[in-house]
């Protein structure tokens, strides 16, 4: 799973940028 640090940090709060981290 390649997710930006933002996604890893906000794991409990999935941000729109994290959902589209492809």
N, CA, C, O and CB atoms as a CASP TS submission, in Angstrom:
PFRMAT TS
TARGET T0000
AUTHOR 0000-0000-0000
METHOD Language model
MODEL 1
PARENT N/A
ATOM      1  N   UNK     1       0.847  -1.212   0.000  1.00  0.00           N
ATOM      2  CA  UNK     1       0.000   0.000   0.000  1.00  0.00           C
ATOM      3  C   UNK     1       0.868   1.242   0.000  1.00  0.00           C
ATOM      4  O   UNK     1       1.580   1.506   0.968  1.00  0.00           O
ATOM      5  CB  UNK     1      -0.950   0.017   1.226  1.00  0.00           C
ATOM      6  N   UNK     2       0.813   1.998  -1.068  1.00  0.00           N
ATOM      7  CA  UNK     2       1.644   3.227  -1.135  1.00  0.00           C
ATOM      8  C   UNK     2       0.799   4.433  -0.729  1.00  0.00           C
ATOM      9  O   UNK     2       0.048   4.960  -1.548  1.00  0.00           O
ATOM     10  CB  UNK     2       2.235   3.438  -2.583  1.00  0.00           C
ATOM     11  N   UNK     3       0.909   4.867   0.501  1.00  0.00           N
ATOM     12  CA  UNK     3       0.115   6.031   0.941  1.00  0.00           C
ATOM     13  C   UNK     3       1.044   7.125   1.454  1.00  0.00           C
ATOM     14  O   UNK     3       2.030   6.834   2.131  1.00  0.00           O
ATOM     15  CB  UNK     3      -0.905   5.626   2.049  1.00  0.00           C
ATOM     16  N   UNK     4       0.740   8.369   1.141  1.00  0.00           N
ATOM     17  CA  UNK     4       1.547   9.513   1.594  1.00  0.00           C
ATOM     18  C   UNK     4       1.573   9.617   3.114  1.00  0.00           C
ATOM     19  O   UNK     4       0.678   9.106   3.787  1.00  0.00           O
ATOM     20  CB  UNK     4       1.004  10.814   0.997  1.00  0.00           C
ATOM     21  N   UNK     5       2.580  10.268   3.653  1.00  0.00           N
ATOM     22  CA  UNK     5       2.675  10.411   5.117  1.00  0.00           C
ATOM     23  C   UNK     5       1.384  11.008   5.669  1.00  0.00           C
ATOM     24  O   UNK     5       0.977  10.693   6.787  1.00  0.00           O
ATOM     25  CB  UNK     5       3.890  11.302   5.510  1.00  0.00           C
ATOM     26  N   UNK     6       0.752  11.857   4.894  1.00  0.00           N
ATOM     27  CA  UNK     6      -0.509  12.460   5.358  1.00  0.00           C
ATOM     28  C   UNK     6      -1.527  11.363   5.670  1.00  0.00           C
ATOM     29  O   UNK     6      -2.237  11.424   6.674  1.00  0.00           O
ATOM     30  CB  UNK     6      -1.081  13.441   4.288  1.00  0.00           C
ATOM     31  N   UNK     7      -1.581  10.379   4.809  1.00  0.00           N
ATOM     32  CA  UNK     7      -2.544   9.285   4.997  1.00  0.00           C
ATOM     33  C   UNK     7      -2.149   8.459   6.219  1.00  0.00           C
ATOM     34  O   UNK     7      -2.998   8.107   7.039  1.00  0.00           O
ATOM     35  CB  UNK     7      -2.618   8.382   3.727  1.00  0.00           C
ATOM     36  N   UNK     8      -0.875   8.155   6.335  1.00  0.00           N
ATOM     37  CA  UNK     8      -0.408   7.357   7.471  1.00  0.00           C
ATOM     38  C   UNK     8      -0.698   8.078   8.784  1.00  0.00           C
ATOM     39  O   UNK     8      -1.086   7.463   9.777  1.00  0.00           O
ATOM     40  CB  UNK     8       1.101   7.065   7.346  1.00  0.00           C
ATOM     41  N   UNK     9      -0.506   9.367   8.764  1.00  0.00           N
ATOM     42  CA  UNK     9      -0.697  10.156  10.002  1.00  0.00           C
ATOM     43  C   UNK     9      -2.193  10.250  10.315  1.00  0.00           C
ATOM     44  O   UNK     9      -2.600  10.161  11.474  1.00  0.00           O
ATOM     45  CB  UNK     9      -0.073  11.597   9.859  1.00  0.00           C
ATOM     46  N   UNK    10      -2.997  10.428   9.278  1.00  0.00           N
ATOM     47  CA  UNK    10      -4.451  10.554   9.527  1.00  0.00           C
ATOM     48  C   UNK    10      -5.142   9.247   9.181  1.00  0.00           C
ATOM     49  O   UNK    10      -6.138   9.231   8.458  1.00  0.00           O
ATOM     50  CB  UNK    10      -5.067  11.724   8.697  1.00  0.00           C
ATOM     51  N   UNK    11      -4.615   8.167   9.696  1.00  0.00           N
ATOM     52  CA  UNK    11      -5.194   6.841   9.383  1.00  0.00           C
ATOM     53  C   UNK    11      -6.640   6.794   9.885  1.00  0.00           C
ATOM     54  O   UNK    11      -7.509   6.248   9.203  1.00  0.00           O
ATOM     55  CB  UNK    11      -4.343   5.680  10.035  1.00  0.00           C
ATOM     56  N   UNK    12      -6.902   7.342  11.033  1.00  0.00           N
ATOM     57  CA  UNK    12      -8.271   7.300  11.581  1.00  0.00           C
ATOM     58  C   UNK    12      -9.168   8.263  10.787  1.00  0.00           C
ATOM     59  O   UNK    12     -10.382   8.077  10.714  1.00  0.00           O
ATOM     60  CB  UNK    12      -8.275   7.677  13.112  1.00  0.00           C
ATOM     61  N   UNK    13      -8.551   9.288  10.197  1.00  0.00           N
ATOM     62  CA  UNK    13      -9.365  10.260   9.424  1.00  0.00           C
ATOM     63  C   UNK    13      -8.903  10.273   7.981  1.00  0.00           C
ATOM     64  O   UNK    13      -8.083  11.116   7.617  1.00  0.00           O
ATOM     65  CB  UNK    13      -9.265  11.697  10.032  1.00  0.00           C
ATOM     66  N   UNK    14      -9.388   9.390   7.161  1.00  0.00           N
ATOM     67  CA  UNK    14      -8.994   9.330   5.743  1.00  0.00           C
ATOM     68  C   UNK    14      -9.331  10.620   5.006  1.00  0.00           C
ATOM     69  O   UNK    14     -10.500  10.970   4.846  1.00  0.00           O
ATOM     70  CB  UNK    14      -9.681   8.151   5.052  1.00  0.00           C
ATOM     71  N   UNK    15      -8.303  11.316   4.564  1.00  0.00           N
ATOM     72  CA  UNK    15      -8.539  12.576   3.861  1.00  0.00           C
ATOM     73  C   UNK    15      -8.697  12.299   2.367  1.00  0.00           C
ATOM     74  O   UNK    15      -8.210  11.282   1.874  1.00  0.00           O
ATOM     75  CB  UNK    15      -7.378  13.582   4.116  1.00  0.00           C
ATOM     76  N   UNK    16      -9.369  13.190   1.644  1.00  0.00           N
ATOM     77  CA  UNK    16      -9.592  13.030   0.200  1.00  0.00           C
ATOM     78  C   UNK    16      -8.278  12.774  -0.542  1.00  0.00           C
ATOM     79  O   UNK    16      -8.248  12.015  -1.510  1.00  0.00           O
ATOM     80  CB  UNK    16     -10.283  14.278  -0.374  1.00  0.00           C
ATOM     81  N   UNK    17      -7.207  13.402  -0.093  1.00  0.00           N
ATOM     82  CA  UNK    17      -5.908  13.224  -0.763  1.00  0.00           C
ATOM     83  C   UNK    17      -5.403  11.803  -0.519  1.00  0.00           C
ATOM     84  O   UNK    17      -4.736  11.218  -1.373  1.00  0.00           O
ATOM     85  CB  UNK    17      -4.862  14.273  -0.251  1.00  0.00           C
ATOM     86  N   UNK    18      -5.714  11.273   0.611  1.00  0.00           N
ATOM     87  CA  UNK    18      -5.240   9.923   0.953  1.00  0.00           C
ATOM     88  C   UNK    18      -5.991   8.896   0.104  1.00  0.00           C
ATOM     89  O   UNK    18      -5.401   7.940  -0.400  1.00  0.00           O
ATOM     90  CB  UNK    18      -5.437   9.625   2.482  1.00  0.00           C
ATOM     91  N   UNK    19      -7.285   9.106  -0.044  1.00  0.00           N
ATOM     92  CA  UNK    19      -8.091   8.160  -0.832  1.00  0.00           C
ATOM     93  C   UNK    19      -7.566   8.114  -2.266  1.00  0.00           C
ATOM     94  O   UNK    19      -7.583   7.062  -2.906  1.00  0.00           O
ATOM     95  CB  UNK    19      -9.603   8.563  -0.816  1.00  0.00           C
ATOM     96  N   UNK    20      -7.098   9.261  -2.767  1.00  0.00           N
ATOM     97  CA  UNK    20      -6.578   9.315  -4.153  1.00  0.00           C
ATOM     98  C   UNK    20      -5.062   9.363  -4.106  1.00  0.00           C
ATOM     99  O   UNK    20      -4.455  10.246  -4.714  1.00  0.00           O
ATOM    100  CB  UNK    20      -7.143  10.559  -4.934  1.00  0.00           C
ATOM    101  N   UNK    21      -4.452   8.455  -3.414  1.00  0.00           N
ATOM    102  CA  UNK    21      -2.986   8.452  -3.295  1.00  0.00           C
ATOM    103  C   UNK    21      -2.375   7.483  -4.290  1.00  0.00           C
ATOM    104  O   UNK    21      -1.198   7.136  -4.190  1.00  0.00           O
ATOM    105  CB  UNK    21      -2.553   8.082  -1.862  1.00  0.00           C
ATOM    106  N   UNK    22      -3.171   7.051  -5.239  1.00  0.00           N
ATOM    107  CA  UNK    22      -2.632   6.115  -6.238  1.00  0.00           C
ATOM    108  C   UNK    22      -1.510   6.819  -6.956  1.00  0.00           C
ATOM    109  O   UNK    22      -0.890   6.241  -7.849  1.00  0.00           O
ATOM    110  CB  UNK    22      -3.735   5.629  -7.249  1.00  0.00           C
TER
END
